[in-house]
Amino acid sequence: MPAGVYPLAIGTTLSINARSENPAGAAEFIDYLIADPKRMLGFLATTGTNPPPLKVSADAYPAGMDERVARLYKAIPETTNLGYASWSFVPPKTDTYLYTEFDKVITGAMSPADFCAGLQKTFAAEFAAGAVAKPFAPES
């Protein structure tokens, strides 16, 4: 990967299981964690857990936070050189296509153009079926 490419591949999810015995309590915890950017950044600094998608000023990072982590989260909003991990932002059949067909590109059995066409066809079918996650906008 060329220097300066920031892959968007954060693997944290803040979710409530549909079968939870206490969904209100789970929602309250998630709200508690992300409602206060200072608390959220403190949690990031202490645990290394990925922060929720909230806009925060670069000077809001707490003292003692790993400078490498701070540098990453400061740089991402300023770049247009973003990539994504194959398991990010795609529905299940598209994800399966990515990891089962990409080897054919590497081995020369499939052209990149054919791979992309197949990927688009698979994604378009899932998109039409409503199987694609709805994008969100970070909140301040």
Buried (B, 14 or more C-beta within 10 A) or exposed (E): EEEEEBEEEEEEEBEBEEEEEEEEEBEEEBEEBBEEBEEBBBBBBEEEEBBBEBEBEEEEBEEEBEEEBBEEBBEEEEEEEEEEEBEBBBBEBBBEBBEEBBEBBEEEEBEEEEBEEBBEEBBEEBEEEEBBEEEEEEEE
